[in-house]
Amino acid sequence: MVYYASYVRFLERARTEWLRAQGVGQQALRDGEDLVLVIRGMTLDFHKPARLDDELQASVVLVERRPASLLIEQEISRGGQVLVRAQVRVACLVASSFRPRPLPEWLAVENP
């Protein structure tokens, strides 16, 4: 069976690729904008286990955009069957001080 903490890595990769598909690279945000997107909170609901060599899909759906944060819902599924559901609050911070800051206007993330 897949170790429970591995799902967090799968979800992180899906969010990173979701941002990258929209032209937003996290290192570029840090270098160019002195901005980082960090996880403020995460709720996981485990429904069924995955097994080694299962082909898994991870989804990312933006459900709310606040001035300084995003609320994202994610699922990890196998063959259309949901294995894990997650709700993730992503906060926007100044990279050099880790203080909250508003999301830049140009960062208009959307659902793919």
VEXTORMI-448770 format. One record per atom (N, C-alpha, C): atom name; residue number from 1; chain; z negated, y, x. Coordinates in steps of 0.2 Angstrom, whole numbers. Each point is the difference from the previous one (the first is absolute). Layout:
BEGIN
["CA",NUM,"A",[Z,Y,X]] ...
This chain:
BEGIN
["N",1,"A",[0,-6,4]] ["CA",1,"A",[0,6,-4]] ["C",1,"A",[0,6,4]] ["N",2,"A",[3,6,-2]] ["CA",2,"A",[0,6,3]] ["C",2,"A",[-7,3,0]] ["N",3,"A",[-3,2,6]] ["CA",3,"A",[-6,3,0]] ["C",3,"A",[0,7,-4]] ["N",4,"A",[-6,1,-3]] ["CA",4,"A",[0,6,-5]] ["C",4,"A",[2,7,3]] ["N",5,"A",[-3,1,6]] ["CA",5,"A",[2,6,4]] ["C",5,"A",[7,1,1]] ["N",6,"A",[4,-5,1]] ["CA",6,"A",[7,1,1]] ["C",6,"A",[4,3,-5]] ["N",7,"A",[-3,0,-6]] ["CA",7,"A",[3,3,-6]] ["C",7,"A",[0,8,1]] ["N",8,"A",[-5,3,3]] ["CA",8,"A",[-1,7,2]] ["C",8,"A",[6,2,5]] ["N",9,"A",[1,-4,5]] ["CA",9,"A",[6,1,5]] ["C",9,"A",[6,0,-4]] ["N",10,"A",[1,-5,-5]] ["CA",10,"A",[7,0,-3]] ["C",10,"A",[1,6,-4]] ["N",11,"A",[-6,2,-4]] ["CA",11,"A",[1,6,-4]] ["C",11,"A",[1,7,4]] ["N",12,"A",[-3,0,6]] ["CA",12,"A",[1,6,5]] ["C",12,"A",[7,0,2]] ["N",13,"A",[3,-6,2]] ["CA",13,"A",[7,0,2]] ["C",13,"A",[5,2,-6]] ["N",14,"A",[-2,-2,-6]] ["CA",14,"A",[4,2,-5]] ["C",14,"A",[0,8,-1]] ["N",15,"A",[-6,3,0]] ["CA",15,"A",[0,7,-1]] ["C",15,"A",[3,4,6]] ["N",16,"A",[0,-3,6]] ["CA",16,"A",[3,3,6]] ["C",16,"A",[8,0,-1]] ["N",17,"A",[2,-6,-2]] ["CA",17,"A",[8,-1,-1]] ["C",17,"A",[2,5,-6]] ["N",18,"A",[-4,0,-5]] ["CA",18,"A",[1,4,-6]] ["C",18,"A",[1,8,2]] ["N",19,"A",[-4,2,4]] ["CA",19,"A",[0,7,3]] ["C",19,"A",[6,1,4]] ["N",20,"A",[1,-5,5]] ["CA",20,"A",[6,0,4]] ["C",20,"A",[7,0,-4]] ["N",21,"A",[0,-4,-5]] ["CA",21,"A",[6,0,-4]] ["C",21,"A",[2,7,-3]] ["N",22,"A",[-5,4,-1]] ["CA",22,"A",[0,7,-2]] ["C",22,"A",[1,5,5]] ["N",23,"A",[1,-2,6]] ["CA",23,"A",[1,4,6]] ["C",23,"A",[-7,3,3]] ["N",24,"A",[-5,-3,-2]] ["CA",24,"A",[-7,3,3]] ["C",24,"A",[-3,-5,5]] ["N",25,"A",[0,2,6]] ["CA",25,"A",[-2,-4,5]] ["C",25,"A",[-8,2,2]] ["N",26,"A",[-4,-5,0]] ["CA",26,"A",[-7,2,1]] ["C",26,"A",[-1,4,7]] ["N",27,"A",[3,-3,5]] ["CA",27,"A",[-1,4,7]] ["C",27,"A",[3,7,0]] ["N",28,"A",[6,0,-4]] ["CA",28,"A",[3,7,0]] ["C",28,"A",[-5,5,-4]] ["N",29,"A",[-3,-2,-5]] ["CA",29,"A",[-5,4,-4]] ["C",29,"A",[-6,2,5]] ["N",30,"A",[-2,-4,4]] ["CA",30,"A",[-6,1,4]] ["C",30,"A",[3,5,6]] ["N",31,"A",[6,-1,3]] ["CA",31,"A",[2,4,5]] ["C",31,"A",[3,7,-2]] ["N",32,"A",[3,0,-6]] ["CA",32,"A",[3,6,-2]] ["C",32,"A",[-4,4,-5]] ["N",33,"A",[-4,-3,-4]] ["CA",33,"A",[-4,4,-5]] ["C",33,"A",[-7,-1,1]] ["N",34,"A",[-3,-3,6]] ["CA",34,"A",[-7,-1,1]] ["C",34,"A",[-3,-3,-7]] ["N",35,"A",[3,-5,-3]] ["CA",35,"A",[-2,-3,-6]] ["C",35,"A",[0,-7,0]] ["N",36,"A",[-5,-3,-3]] ["CA",36,"A",[-1,-7,0]] ["C",36,"A",[-1,-2,-7]] ["N",37,"A",[2,-6,-3]] ["CA",37,"A",[-1,-3,-6]] ["C",37,"A",[-5,-5,1]] ["N",38,"A",[-6,0,-3]] ["CA",38,"A",[-5,-5,1]] ["C",38,"A",[-2,-3,-6]] ["N",39,"A",[-3,-6,0]] ["CA",39,"A",[-2,-4,-6]] ["C",39,"A",[-7,3,-2]] ["N",40,"A",[-1,3,-6]] ["CA",40,"A",[-6,3,-2]] ["C",40,"A",[-4,-6,-4]] ["N",41,"A",[4,-4,-3]] ["CA",41,"A",[-4,-5,-4]] ["C",41,"A",[6,-5,-2]] ["N",42,"A",[-3,-6,-1]] ["CA",42,"A",[4,-6,-2]] ["C",42,"A",[-3,-5,-4]] ["N",43,"A",[3,-2,-5]] ["CA",43,"A",[-3,-5,-5]] ["C",43,"A",[5,-6,0]] ["N",44,"A",[-3,-6,2]] ["CA",44,"A",[5,-6,0]] ["C",44,"A",[-3,-5,-6]] ["N",45,"A",[5,-3,-3]] ["CA",45,"A",[-1,-5,-5]] ["C",45,"A",[4,-6,2]] ["N",46,"A",[-4,-5,2]] ["CA",46,"A",[4,-6,2]] ["C",46,"A",[1,-5,-6]] ["N",47,"A",[6,-2,-1]] ["CA",47,"A",[1,-4,-6]] ["C",47,"A",[1,-8,2]] ["N",48,"A",[5,-1,5]] ["CA",48,"A",[1,-6,3]] ["C",48,"A",[1,0,7]] ["N",49,"A",[-1,-5,4]] ["CA",49,"A",[1,0,7]] ["C",49,"A",[8,-1,2]] ["N",50,"A",[1,2,6]] ["CA",50,"A",[7,-1,3]] ["C",50,"A",[-1,-5,5]] ["N",51,"A",[5,-4,2]] ["CA",51,"A",[-1,-5,5]] ["C",51,"A",[5,1,5]] ["N",52,"A",[-1,-3,6]] ["CA",52,"A",[4,1,6]] ["C",52,"A",[7,-1,-2]] ["N",53,"A",[5,4,2]] ["CA",53,"A",[7,-1,-1]] ["C",53,"A",[2,2,-7]] ["N",54,"A",[-4,3,-4]] ["CA",54,"A",[2,3,-6]] ["C",54,"A",[4,6,1]] ["N",55,"A",[5,1,-4]] ["CA",55,"A",[4,6,0]] ["C",55,"A",[-3,5,-4]] ["N",56,"A",[-3,5,2]] ["CA",56,"A",[-4,5,-4]] ["C",56,"A",[4,7,-1]] ["N",57,"A",[-1,3,-5]] ["CA",57,"A",[3,7,-1]] ["C",57,"A",[-6,4,-2]] ["N",58,"A",[1,6,3]] ["CA",58,"A",[-5,6,-1]] ["C",58,"A",[3,6,-3]] ["N",59,"A",[-3,2,-5]] ["CA",59,"A",[3,6,-4]] ["C",59,"A",[-5,6,1]] ["N",60,"A",[3,6,0]] ["CA",60,"A",[-3,6,0]] ["C",60,"A",[2,5,-6]] ["N",61,"A",[-5,2,-4]] ["CA",61,"A",[2,5,-5]] ["C",61,"A",[-5,6,0]] ["N",62,"A",[3,5,1]] ["CA",62,"A",[-4,7,0]] ["C",62,"A",[-2,1,-7]] ["N",63,"A",[-6,1,-2]] ["CA",63,"A",[-3,1,-7]] ["C",63,"A",[-2,7,-1]] ["N",64,"A",[-2,3,6]] ["CA",64,"A",[-3,7,-1]] ["C",64,"A",[1,4,7]] ["N",65,"A",[2,6,0]] ["CA",65,"A",[0,4,6]] ["C",65,"A",[-5,6,-2]] ["N",66,"A",[-5,1,4]] ["CA",66,"A",[-5,5,0]] ["C",66,"A",[2,5,5]] ["N",67,"A",[-3,6,0]] ["CA",67,"A",[1,5,6]] ["C",67,"A",[-1,-3,7]] ["N",68,"A",[-5,-5,1]] ["CA",68,"A",[-1,-2,7]] ["C",68,"A",[-1,-8,0]] ["N",69,"A",[3,-3,-5]] ["CA",69,"A",[0,-7,0]] ["C",69,"A",[5,-4,-5]] ["N",70,"A",[1,-6,1]] ["CA",70,"A",[4,-4,-4]] ["C",70,"A",[-4,-6,-2]] ["N",71,"A",[2,-2,-6]] ["CA",71,"A",[-3,-6,-3]] ["C",71,"A",[6,-5,-1]] ["N",72,"A",[-1,-6,4]] ["CA",72,"A",[6,-5,0]] ["C",72,"A",[-3,-6,-3]] ["N",73,"A",[4,-4,-4]] ["CA",73,"A",[-1,-6,-2]] ["C",73,"A",[5,-5,3]] ["N",74,"A",[-3,-6,2]] ["CA",74,"A",[4,-5,4]] ["C",74,"A",[-1,-7,-3]] ["N",75,"A",[5,-4,1]] ["CA",75,"A",[-1,-7,-1]] ["C",75,"A",[3,-4,5]] ["N",76,"A",[-3,-6,2]] ["CA",76,"A",[3,-5,4]] ["C",76,"A",[1,-6,-5]] ["N",77,"A",[7,-2,0]] ["CA",77,"A",[1,-5,-4]] ["C",77,"A",[4,-6,4]] ["N",78,"A",[1,-5,-4]] ["CA",78,"A",[4,-6,3]] ["C",78,"A",[4,-3,-6]] ["N",79,"A",[6,1,0]] ["CA",79,"A",[5,-3,-5]] ["C",79,"A",[-2,3,-7]] ["N",80,"A",[-2,6,0]] ["CA",80,"A",[-1,4,-6]] ["C",80,"A",[-7,-1,-3]] ["N",81,"A",[-4,-4,4]] ["CA",81,"A",[-7,-1,-2]] ["C",81,"A",[-5,5,4]] ["N",82,"A",[-4,4,-3]] ["CA",82,"A",[-4,5,3]] ["C",82,"A",[-6,-4,4]] ["N",83,"A",[0,1,6]] ["CA",83,"A",[-6,-3,4]] ["C",83,"A",[-6,5,1]] ["N",84,"A",[2,6,1]] ["CA",84,"A",[-5,5,2]] ["C",84,"A",[2,7,-3]] ["N",85,"A",[-4,3,-3]] ["CA",85,"A",[1,7,-3]] ["C",85,"A",[-4,5,4]] ["N",86,"A",[2,6,2]] ["CA",86,"A",[-4,5,4]] ["C",86,"A",[1,7,-3]] ["N",87,"A",[-5,4,0]] ["CA",87,"A",[1,7,-1]] ["C",87,"A",[-3,3,6]] ["N",88,"A",[4,5,2]] ["CA",88,"A",[-1,3,7]] ["C",88,"A",[0,8,-1]] ["N",89,"A",[-5,3,2]] ["CA",89,"A",[0,7,1]] ["C",89,"A",[1,2,7]] ["N",90,"A",[6,4,1]] ["CA",90,"A",[2,2,7]] ["C",90,"A",[-2,8,0]] ["N",91,"A",[-4,2,5]] ["CA",91,"A",[-2,7,1]] ["C",91,"A",[5,3,6]] ["N",92,"A",[1,6,-1]] ["CA",92,"A",[3,4,5]] ["C",92,"A",[-5,4,4]] ["N",93,"A",[1,-1,7]] ["CA",93,"A",[-5,3,4]] ["C",93,"A",[3,4,6]] ["N",94,"A",[-3,5,3]] ["CA",94,"A",[2,3,6]] ["C",94,"A",[-1,-5,6]] ["N",95,"A",[5,-2,3]] ["CA",95,"A",[-1,-5,5]] ["C",95,"A",[-5,1,6]] ["N",96,"A",[0,7,2]] ["CA",96,"A",[-4,2,6]] ["C",96,"A",[-7,1,-2]] ["N",97,"A",[-2,1,-7]] ["CA",97,"A",[-7,1,-2]] ["C",97,"A",[-2,-5,-5]] ["N",98,"A",[4,-4,-3]] ["CA",98,"A",[-1,-5,-5]] ["C",98,"A",[-3,4,-6]] ["N",99,"A",[1,6,-1]] ["CA",99,"A",[-2,4,-6]] ["C",99,"A",[6,-1,-6]] ["N",100,"A",[-2,0,-6]] ["CA",100,"A",[5,0,-5]] ["C",100,"A",[5,6,0]] ["N",101,"A",[6,-1,-2]] ["CA",101,"A",[5,5,-1]] ["C",101,"A",[5,-2,-5]] ["N",102,"A",[3,5,-3]] ["CA",102,"A",[5,-1,-6]] ["C",102,"A",[6,-4,3]] ["N",103,"A",[2,-4,-4]] ["CA",103,"A",[7,-3,2]] ["C",103,"A",[5,5,0]] ["N",104,"A",[4,0,5]] ["CA",104,"A",[6,5,1]] ["C",104,"A",[4,-1,-6]] ["N",105,"A",[3,6,-2]] ["CA",105,"A",[5,0,-6]] ["C",105,"A",[6,-5,1]] ["N",106,"A",[2,0,6]] ["CA",106,"A",[6,-4,2]] ["C",106,"A",[-1,-7,0]] ["N",107,"A",[-6,-2,0]] ["CA",107,"A",[-2,-7,-1]] ["C",107,"A",[0,-2,-7]] ["N",108,"A",[6,-1,-3]] ["CA",108,"A",[1,-2,-7]] ["C",108,"A",[1,-7,0]] ["N",109,"A",[-5,-4,1]] ["CA",109,"A",[1,-7,-1]] ["C",109,"A",[1,-2,-7]] ["N",110,"A",[4,-6,-1]] ["CA",110,"A",[2,-2,-6]] ["C",110,"A",[0,-8,0]] ["N",111,"A",[0,-3,-6]] ["CA",111,"A",[1,-7,0]] ["C",111,"A",[7,-2,1]] ["N",112,"A",[1,-5,4]] ["CA",112,"A",[7,-2,2]] ["C",112,"A",[4,-3,-6]] 
